[in-house]
Amino acid sequence: MKISEKMVEEMDGQQVIEYCITNKNGASLRAINYGATLTAIEMPDRNGQLANVVLGFTTVKEYIEHKAFFGATVGRVAGRIKDGQFKLNGEKYQLILNEGKHHLHGGGHFNQQIWESKSKITKEGGELHFNYFSPTGEKGYPGNLNVSVVFTLTEQNQWKIKYQAETDQATLFDPTNHVYFNLSGQPHSTILDHELTLKSDKIVELQTDLIPTGELMEVKGTAFDLNKGHKLRAGIESRHPQNQLVKGYDHGFVLVNKINEEVAILVDSSSGRRLKMYTDRPAVVVYSGNQLNGEFELNGLPVQRYAGMTLETQGLPDAMNHQGFGSIVLKPGEKYTSETSYTFDIV
């Protein structure tokens, strides 16, 4: 296991550092402290050929200019909050609106900050530690919040993400990583023929502005039933109103979680690469890259629709505004902790 680091940019007197962890298999993980952002994961295919299996830019400038959230840590709250409003302890809060009349991914803030960072090698693997202090009132959220995110690459080709946070005032906290996977290692191909298996019986139903209706929809008999696995193409081509609404998938799936068991499996049969996902979070947002439209490039070529897909582990979207969606409130004296991991191998 080895870790290298280099300064790739300077912004307002702060250094943007790129880290690269490489394990004994030659697999590697790259990340920058701008947005605590994963920029690349190289994994072997069935022939042992290494390729980057996530979408990522090559310059910091591109991460600043384009708002696709490639590999970014997003928060304080992942997903959309209706009208950017919520009530907490009897007080109404108004967040900044950054997607029409709604609030998306914490106002696009965590991903635009330079985090304190360091690297080290432990018995678990190569670790990157990112820390950020979010003052009360930032983007409209209450509470001074200290956030820690740790990326680990293990010798077993596993990427682990650990989150921790503490606050001095009740606030909302539900982060995720917005990594886009394309297991083919070819960012200009699509994920339509990737096969996804997901342990979930219900999804969060969406209205036309992609805000939850407050209802959980049974997946049985629809392209959202991924329990036995099928190609993502099925959801893109489905005539179901929820698939038609988003032109594929952009939904929160309620997970059927079992300790130490994978809750999702993604396979690209062309390369033989497989991803297994484990998490302690109650939901995952599956987004099939429906809004990628060629407006920016990767490696000199436009990024087309369906070039990558996300598995964003989190609470249910807009949870604070819907009964039965669970709590994402973090209180003083509590420590938020969660862990998600993605293991790569060959089928």
C-alpha positions in Angstrom: 0.0 0.0 0.0 1.3 3.4 -0.9 0.0 7.0 -0.9 1.3 9.9 -3.0 0.1 13.5 -2.8 0.7 16.7 -4.8 -0.6 20.3 -4.9 -2.6 20.8 -8.1 -4.1 24.2 -7.5 -4.1 27.2 -5.1 -7.4 29.0 -4.3 -7.6 32.0 -2.0 -4.3 31.0 -0.3 -5.4 27.4 0.2 -3.8 24.4 -1.4 -5.9 21.9 -3.4 -4.2 18.6 -2.8 -4.6 15.5 -5.0 -4.0 12.1 -3.3 -3.5 8.7 -4.9 -3.7 5.5 -2.9 -2.4 2.3 -4.7 -2.8 -1.2 -3.3 -0.8 -4.3 -3.8 -3.0 -5.3 -6.7 -2.3 -2.1 -8.6 -5.8 -0.8 -8.0 -5.9 2.9 -7.1 -8.1 5.6 -5.7 -7.6 9.3 -6.4 -9.3 12.2 -4.5 -8.9 15.9 -4.0 -9.6 18.0 -0.9 -11.7 20.3 -3.0 -15.2 19.1 -2.0 -13.7 15.9 -0.5 -14.1 14.6 -4.0 -13.3 11.2 -5.4 -11.8 11.7 -8.9 -10.9 8.2 -10.0 -10.9 4.6 -9.1 -8.9 2.2 -11.3 -9.9 -1.4 -11.1 -8.9 -4.4 -13.2 -11.2 -6.1 -15.8 -11.3 -9.9 -16.4 -8.1 -9.6 -18.4 -6.3 -7.7 -15.7 -6.5 -4.4 -17.5 -6.8 -1.4 -15.2 -9.3 1.4 -16.0 -11.1 4.2 -14.2 -14.6 3.0 -13.3 -16.0 6.4 -12.1 -16.6 9.7 -14.0 -14.2 12.4 -13.0 -12.6 15.5 -14.4 -8.8 16.0 -14.8 -8.6 19.6 -13.5 -9.9 21.5 -10.5 -11.2 24.2 -12.8 -13.7 21.7 -14.3 -15.0 20.7 -10.9 -15.6 24.4 -10.1 -17.3 25.2 -13.4 -19.5 22.1 -13.8 -22.2 21.2 -11.3 -22.6 17.5 -12.0 -21.3 16.6 -8.5 -18.9 14.0 -9.9 -17.6 12.1 -6.9 -18.3 14.9 -4.5 -19.2 14.8 -0.8 -22.6 16.5 -0.6 -24.3 18.0 2.4 -25.4 19.0 4.9 -28.4 17.2 3.3 -28.3 15.1 0.2 -31.1 15.5 -2.3 -33.9 18.0 -2.6 -35.7 19.9 0.1 -39.1 21.3 -0.9 -39.1 25.1 -1.1 -35.8 24.9 0.9 -37.9 24.9 4.1 -38.2 22.8 7.2 -39.4 23.2 10.8 -37.2 22.1 13.7 -38.1 22.5 17.4 -41.0 24.8 16.4 -38.8 27.1 14.4 -39.1 27.5 10.6 -35.9 27.6 8.6 -35.4 28.9 5.0 -32.4 27.5 3.1 -30.9 29.0 0.0 -32.6 27.9 -3.2 -30.2 26.5 -5.8 -32.5 24.4 -8.0 -35.5 26.5 -9.1 -37.6 27.0 -6.0 -36.0 24.1 -4.1 -32.8 23.3 -2.2 -30.5 20.6 -3.7 -27.5 18.8 -2.1 -27.1 21.2 0.8 -27.0 24.2 -1.5 -24.0 22.9 -3.4 -21.7 23.8 -0.6 -19.7 20.9 0.9 -18.6 20.1 -2.7 -17.3 23.7 -3.2 -15.1 23.9 -0.1 -11.4 23.1 0.4 -11.4 20.6 3.3 -8.6 20.1 5.8 -7.0 16.8 4.7 -4.3 14.3 5.5 -3.4 10.8 4.5 -2.1 7.7 6.4 -1.7 4.0 6.1 -3.4 1.8 8.7 -4.2 -1.9 9.1 -7.4 -1.2 7.2 -5.6 0.3 4.2 -4.7 3.6 2.7 -6.8 6.4 4.3 -7.7 9.9 3.3 -9.1 12.1 6.1 -11.1 15.2 5.2 -12.5 17.6 7.8 -14.7 20.7 7.5 -16.3 23.2 9.9 -19.7 24.5 8.8 -20.7 27.6 10.8 -24.3 28.2 11.9 -26.3 29.9 9.2 -24.3 28.5 6.4 -26.8 28.0 3.5 -29.5 28.6 6.1 -28.8 25.6 8.3 -28.7 26.0 12.1 -25.8 24.9 14.3 -22.0 24.9 14.1 -21.2 21.6 12.5 -17.9 19.6 12.5 -17.8 17.0 9.7 -15.3 14.3 9.1 -15.1 12.0 6.0 -12.6 9.2 5.6 -12.0 7.4 2.3 -10.2 4.1 2.6 -8.8 1.8 -0.2 -8.2 -1.7 1.1 -5.9 -4.5 -0.2 -9.2 -6.3 -1.1 -10.2 -3.6 -3.7 -12.8 -2.1 -1.4 -13.5 1.6 -1.1 -14.9 2.6 2.3 -16.5 5.9 3.2 -17.0 6.8 6.9 -18.8 9.9 8.0 -18.8 11.5 11.4 -20.4 14.8 12.6 -21.2 16.8 15.7 -23.2 20.0 16.2 -23.8 22.5 19.0 -27.4 23.1 18.0 -30.1 20.8 16.6 -29.7 20.7 12.8 -30.3 18.4 9.8 -27.5 16.1 8.6 -27.7 13.5 5.8 -24.6 13.5 3.6 -23.7 11.2 0.7 -21.1 10.8 -2.0 -22.3 11.6 -5.5 -20.0 9.2 -7.3 -21.0 8.1 -10.9 -20.0 4.5 -11.8 -19.3 3.2 -15.3 -17.7 -0.2 -14.7 -16.8 -0.6 -18.4 -14.0 1.9 -17.8 -15.1 3.7 -20.9 -16.7 7.0 -19.9 -18.0 7.6 -23.4 -20.1 4.4 -23.4 -23.3 4.1 -21.4 -24.4 2.1 -18.4 -27.6 0.9 -20.2 -26.4 -2.7 -20.2 -25.0 -2.7 -16.6 -27.1 -5.1 -14.5 -28.2 -3.8 -11.1 -29.5 -6.0 -8.3 -31.0 -4.1 -5.3 -32.7 -5.3 -2.2 -35.7 -3.0 -2.0 -39.4 -3.4 -2.1 -40.4 0.3 -2.2 -39.3 3.6 -3.8 -40.0 7.2 -2.9 -42.7 8.4 -5.4 -41.9 11.7 -7.1 -44.0 14.5 -8.3 -43.2 16.5 -11.5 -40.6 18.8 -9.9 -38.8 15.7 -8.5 -40.0 16.4 -4.9 -41.4 13.4 -3.0 -45.2 13.1 -2.9 -44.9 11.6 0.6 -45.9 8.2 -0.7 -43.8 5.0 -0.9 -44.6 3.0 -4.0 -44.4 -0.8 -4.1 -41.9 -1.9 -6.8 -43.4 -5.3 -7.6 -44.3 -5.6 -11.3 -42.4 -2.5 -12.3 -38.9 -1.7 -13.7 -38.1 -0.5 -10.1 -38.2 -4.2 -8.9 -34.4 -4.9 -9.0 -34.5 -7.7 -6.4 -33.6 -10.3 -9.0 -31.5 -7.9 -11.1 -32.0 -6.6 -14.6 -30.2 -4.2 -17.0 -30.6 -0.5 -16.3 -31.9 -0.2 -19.9 -35.3 -1.6 -18.6 -35.9 1.5 -16.5 -34.8 3.9 -19.2 -37.2 2.2 -21.7 -40.0 1.6 -19.3 -43.4 3.3 -19.9 -44.1 3.5 -16.1 -45.0 7.1 -15.3 -42.2 7.4 -12.6 -39.6 6.2 -15.1 -41.0 8.5 -17.8 -40.9 11.4 -15.4 -37.1 11.3 -15.0 -36.2 9.5 -18.2 -34.8 6.5 -16.3 -34.0 6.4 -12.6 -33.7 9.2 -10.1 -35.4 7.7 -7.1 -34.8 6.8 -3.4 -35.1 3.1 -2.8 -36.0 1.9 0.7 -33.3 -0.7 1.5 -33.9 -4.1 3.0 -30.8 -4.1 5.1 -29.1 -7.1 6.6 -25.9 -6.7 8.6 -22.7 -7.7 6.6 -24.7 -8.5 3.5 -24.5 -6.5 0.2 -27.6 -4.5 -0.6 -26.7 -3.8 -4.2 -24.7 -5.5 -6.9 -23.7 -3.8 -10.2 -22.3 -5.8 -13.0 -20.8 -4.9 -16.4 -20.7 -8.1 -18.4 -18.5 -6.6 -21.1 -15.5 -6.1 -18.8 -16.4 -8.6 -16.1 -16.2 -6.0 -13.4 -18.6 -6.3 -10.5 -19.4 -3.9 -7.6 -21.0 -4.9 -4.3 -22.3 -2.2 -2.0 -22.8 -2.3 1.7 -24.3 0.4 3.9 -25.9 1.1 7.2 -28.1 3.9 5.7 -31.8 3.2 5.1 -32.0 4.2 1.5 -30.1 4.6 -1.7 -30.8 7.1 -4.6 -30.3 5.4 -7.9 -29.7 8.0 -10.6 -29.0 6.9 -14.2 -27.3 10.0 -15.4 -30.5 11.2 -17.2 -29.5 14.9 -17.1 -26.0 14.5 -18.5 -26.4 16.1 -22.0 -23.1 16.7 -23.6 -22.6 20.2 -22.2 -19.2 19.3 -20.9 -16.4 16.9 -21.8 -14.4 14.1 -20.3 -11.0 13.4 -22.0 -12.0 15.6 -24.9 -15.4 14.1 -25.7 -18.9 15.1 -24.6 -20.4 13.3 -21.7 -23.6 11.7 -23.0 -26.8 10.9 -21.2 -26.5 7.6 -19.2 -22.7 7.8 -19.2 -22.7 6.9 -15.5 -25.0 6.0 -12.6 -25.0 6.7 -8.9 -25.7 4.7 -5.8 -26.1 7.5 -3.2 -26.6 6.1 0.3 -28.6 8.3 2.6 -31.9 8.8 4.4 -35.1 9.1 2.5 -35.2 12.3 0.4 -36.9 15.4 1.9 -37.4 13.3 5.0 -38.0 16.2 7.4 -41.1 17.2 5.4 -42.9 13.8 5.3 -44.3 11.6 8.1 -42.9 8.1 8.2 -39.7 9.1 6.3 -37.5 8.8 9.3 -35.4 11.5 11.1 -32.3 13.2 9.8 -32.0 15.5 12.9 -28.6 15.7 14.6 -28.7 17.0 18.2 -26.1 18.4 20.5 -24.3 15.7 22.4 -24.9 13.1 19.6 -22.3 11.9 17.2 -23.4 11.1 13.7 -21.7 8.1 12.2 -22.3 6.0 9.1 -20.4 3.8 6.7 -20.8 2.8 3.1 -18.5 0.6 1.1 -18.1 -0.6 -2.5 -16.2 -3.8 -3.2 -14.9 -4.5 -6.7 -14.2 -7.9 -8.1 -14.6 -10.0 -11.3 -17.4 -12.3 -12.4 
